[in-house]
Each structure stands twice: as C-alpha cells, then as structure tokens.
C-alpha cells in the first residue's frame, strides 16, 4: 500500500474540513426554528438559536484548511498561501460572528476570495479537463461574491437575481466547497 505523502495529507485535511462544514451547516439550518435559506445569510446561523453548530463547524474548517495548506506547500506555494488565507478567513468567521460587523466581513471576504481563487492556482499548475471545471466553479463563486458585495454595499437586492441574500451567498459557498471536494478527492484516489 502506498504511503501518504504530504500532498495526500493536505488533501485529506481539506476534504474532511469541507465535508464536515457542509454537513454541519445543513444541520444548523435544519434545527433553526425560523431560518430562511434565501433571505438569511449563512453567517446568521452563527448568531441563531444554536450558534455553536455553525461556529464550531466553520472554525474546524478553518483549522483543517490551515493544516492542509501546510502539507500542500511542496505541491504549490501559491496554492498553500491561498488555502492558508482562506482557512484564516473561515476560522475568523466563526470566532467573530455577524455581531462583529466589519471584522466579520473581512474574515468572510478572506474565506470566499482566497478559497475560490485557489482553484485558479490548480489550473495554472495542472492543465487537465477537470482543473478547468474546478476553475469554472471558482469563477462562479467569485462572480457571485462580486454581485453579493454590490448588493450589500448598494443595499439593492436586484444583484441577488431573485435568490435573496442567503441564496446568493450560497452561490459563493457551494461551488467553492464542490471544487475543494473534487480536487482533494482526486488527489486521494490518484495512483
């Protein structure tokens, strides 16, 4: 049996973080008595009835991303840096919930921007059909982040395209989680 190398260890940590975050975010949504996936932000789960579910999940995601980034440093230093910054952002979102205002938004921007942007680093490193798909998912996240930000700053729901604030934020998060799961799984199962 092939031993785990650094790249596979990094992939394992990021995969576990992505999976646990996605699972526990959904659980946090399910247990909230009054929560709208469309109208409430994802981070609203961090100040709702059971905030420890979401906050714990995103802090764990951030920690696992930072650990994963360390193991990816030999694979690609730029990718490692993007994942490190994305991980710091994720953990910061859980530590500084929505009540912290601009500090919370700063960490959310780090998580979304660098997490999505890391897909481009992979595309530059590996020119495979699947890496283009991951970059497309990263692009969807970044475009959604731009429209989401315009909507927040301009206080105009037009830029949410009928998805609501929460729906638009999920259009940032879900493609980012999907490419991370796809990328890390491909590393873990490569020969």
C-alpha positions as CSV (number, residue, x, y, z in Angstrom):
1,X,0.0,0.0,0.0
2,X,1.3,3.4,-1.0
3,X,2.1,5.6,2.0
4,X,0.5,9.0,2.4
5,X,2.7,11.8,1.1
6,X,2.4,15.5,2.1
7,X,0.0,16.3,-0.8
8,X,-2.3,13.5,0.2
9,X,-2.3,14.5,3.8
10,X,-3.1,18.1,2.8
11,X,-5.9,16.8,0.6
12,X,-7.3,14.7,3.4
13,X,-7.4,17.6,5.9
14,X,-9.1,20.0,3.4
15,X,-11.6,17.2,2.3
16,X,-12.5,16.5,5.9
17,X,-12.9,20.2,6.6
18,X,-15.1,20.8,3.5
19,X,-17.3,17.8,4.2
20,X,-17.8,18.5,7.9
21,X,-18.6,22.1,7.2
22,X,-21.1,21.4,4.5
23,X,-22.8,18.7,6.7
24,X,-23.0,20.8,9.9
25,X,-24.1,24.0,8.1
26,X,-27.1,22.0,6.8
27,X,-27.7,20.6,10.3
28,X,-27.6,24.1,11.7
29,X,-30.2,25.2,9.1
30,X,-32.5,22.3,10.0
31,X,-32.5,23.0,13.7
32,X,-33.3,26.7,13.5
33,X,-37.0,27.3,14.1
34,X,-37.1,30.4,11.9
35,X,-34.5,30.5,9.2
36,X,-34.7,31.2,5.5
37,X,-32.0,29.8,3.3
38,X,-33.0,32.5,0.8
39,X,-33.2,35.5,3.0
40,X,-30.8,34.9,5.9
41,X,-27.1,34.9,5.4
42,X,-25.1,31.7,6.1
43,X,-23.3,33.5,9.0
44,X,-26.7,34.2,10.6
45,X,-26.5,30.6,11.7
46,X,-23.6,31.8,14.0
47,X,-25.9,34.0,16.0
48,X,-29.1,32.0,15.8
49,X,-30.7,29.6,18.4
50,X,-27.9,27.1,18.3
51,X,-24.8,29.1,17.1
52,X,-22.3,26.6,18.3
53,X,-23.1,24.2,15.5
54,X,-22.2,26.6,12.7
55,X,-19.5,28.5,14.5
56,X,-17.8,25.2,15.6
57,X,-18.0,23.8,12.0
58,X,-16.5,26.8,10.3
59,X,-13.7,27.1,12.9
60,X,-12.9,23.5,12.4
61,X,-13.0,24.1,8.6
62,X,-10.5,26.9,9.0
63,X,-8.2,24.9,11.2
64,X,-8.2,22.0,8.8
65,X,-7.6,24.3,5.8
66,X,-4.6,25.8,7.6
67,X,-3.2,22.3,8.4
68,X,-3.9,21.2,4.8
69,X,-2.2,24.4,3.5
70,X,1.0,23.4,5.4
71,X,1.1,20.0,3.7
72,X,0.5,21.5,0.2
73,X,3.5,23.8,0.5
74,X,5.7,21.5,-1.6
75,X,2.9,20.9,-4.2
76,X,2.5,24.7,-4.8
77,X,3.5,27.5,-2.5
78,X,0.9,29.9,-4.0
79,X,-1.9,27.3,-3.5
80,X,-0.7,26.8,0.0
81,X,-0.8,30.5,0.7
82,X,-4.3,30.9,-0.8
83,X,-5.6,28.0,1.4
84,X,-3.8,29.4,4.4
85,X,-5.5,32.8,4.0
86,X,-8.9,31.1,3.2
87,X,-8.5,29.0,6.3
88,X,-7.7,32.0,8.5
89,X,-10.8,33.7,7.0
90,X,-13.0,30.6,7.7
91,X,-11.9,30.4,11.3
92,X,-12.3,34.1,11.8
93,X,-15.9,34.0,10.6
94,X,-16.6,31.6,13.4
95,X,-14.7,33.5,16.1
96,X,-16.1,36.9,15.0
97,X,-19.7,36.3,14.2
98,X,-22.1,38.8,12.5
99,X,-22.3,40.9,15.6
100,X,-18.7,42.0,15.0
101,X,-19.7,43.8,11.7
102,X,-16.7,44.8,9.6
103,X,-14.3,42.4,11.3
104,X,-16.7,39.5,10.4
105,X,-17.0,40.8,6.8
106,X,-13.2,41.0,6.5
107,X,-12.8,37.3,7.5
108,X,-15.7,36.3,5.3
109,X,-14.0,38.0,2.3
110,X,-10.8,36.2,3.0
111,X,-12.5,32.9,3.2
112,X,-14.6,33.4,0.0
113,X,-12.0,35.2,-2.1
114,X,-8.9,33.0,-1.4
115,X,-10.9,29.8,-1.2
116,X,-12.4,30.4,-4.6
117,X,-9.2,31.8,-6.0
118,X,-7.2,28.7,-5.1
119,X,-9.0,26.9,-8.0
120,X,-7.0,29.1,-10.4
121,X,-3.7,28.1,-8.9
122,X,-4.6,24.5,-9.6
123,X,-5.5,25.3,-13.2
124,X,-2.1,27.0,-13.7
125,X,-0.3,24.0,-12.1
126,X,-2.2,21.2,-13.8
127,X,-3.8,21.6,-17.3
128,X,-6.4,18.8,-17.2
129,X,-10.0,18.9,-18.2
130,X,-11.1,18.6,-14.6
131,X,-9.0,21.5,-13.4
132,X,-10.9,23.7,-15.9
133,X,-14.1,22.5,-14.2
134,X,-12.7,23.5,-10.8
135,X,-11.7,26.9,-12.2
136,X,-15.2,27.4,-13.5
137,X,-16.6,26.6,-10.1
138,X,-14.2,29.1,-8.6
139,X,-15.3,31.7,-11.2
140,X,-18.9,31.2,-10.3
141,X,-18.0,31.8,-6.6
142,X,-16.0,34.9,-7.4
143,X,-18.7,36.3,-9.7
144,X,-21.4,35.6,-7.0
145,X,-19.1,37.3,-4.5
146,X,-18.9,40.4,-6.6
147,X,-22.7,40.6,-7.1
148,X,-23.3,39.8,-3.4
149,X,-20.9,42.6,-2.4
150,X,-22.6,45.1,-4.8
151,X,-25.9,44.1,-3.3
152,X,-24.8,44.6,0.3
153,X,-22.9,47.9,-0.3
154,X,-25.7,49.3,-2.5
155,X,-28.5,47.8,-0.4
156,X,-30.0,46.6,-3.6
157,X,-31.5,43.1,-3.8
158,X,-31.5,43.3,-7.7
159,X,-28.0,41.9,-7.7
160,X,-29.2,38.8,-5.9
161,X,-31.1,37.7,-9.1
162,X,-34.1,36.6,-7.1
163,X,-32.0,34.2,-4.9
164,X,-32.1,36.5,-1.8
165,X,-29.1,37.4,0.3
166,X,-28.8,33.9,1.6
167,X,-29.2,32.2,-1.8
168,X,-26.6,34.5,-3.4
169,X,-24.2,33.7,-0.5
170,X,-24.7,30.0,-1.1
171,X,-23.8,30.6,-4.8
172,X,-20.4,31.7,-3.4
173,X,-20.1,28.9,-0.9
174,X,-21.4,25.8,-2.6
175,X,-19.2,25.9,-5.8
176,X,-16.2,26.6,-3.6
177,X,-17.0,23.5,-1.5
178,X,-17.6,21.4,-4.6
179,X,-14.3,22.2,-6.2
180,X,-12.5,21.6,-3.0
181,X,-14.1,18.2,-2.5
182,X,-13.5,17.3,-6.2
183,X,-9.8,18.4,-6.1
184,X,-8.9,16.8,-2.8
185,X,-10.8,13.5,-3.7
186,X,-8.9,13.3,-6.9
187,X,-5.6,13.5,-5.1
188,X,-6.6,10.9,-2.5
189,X,-7.6,8.5,-5.2
190,X,-4.8,9.0,-7.7
191,X,-2.3,6.2,-8.2
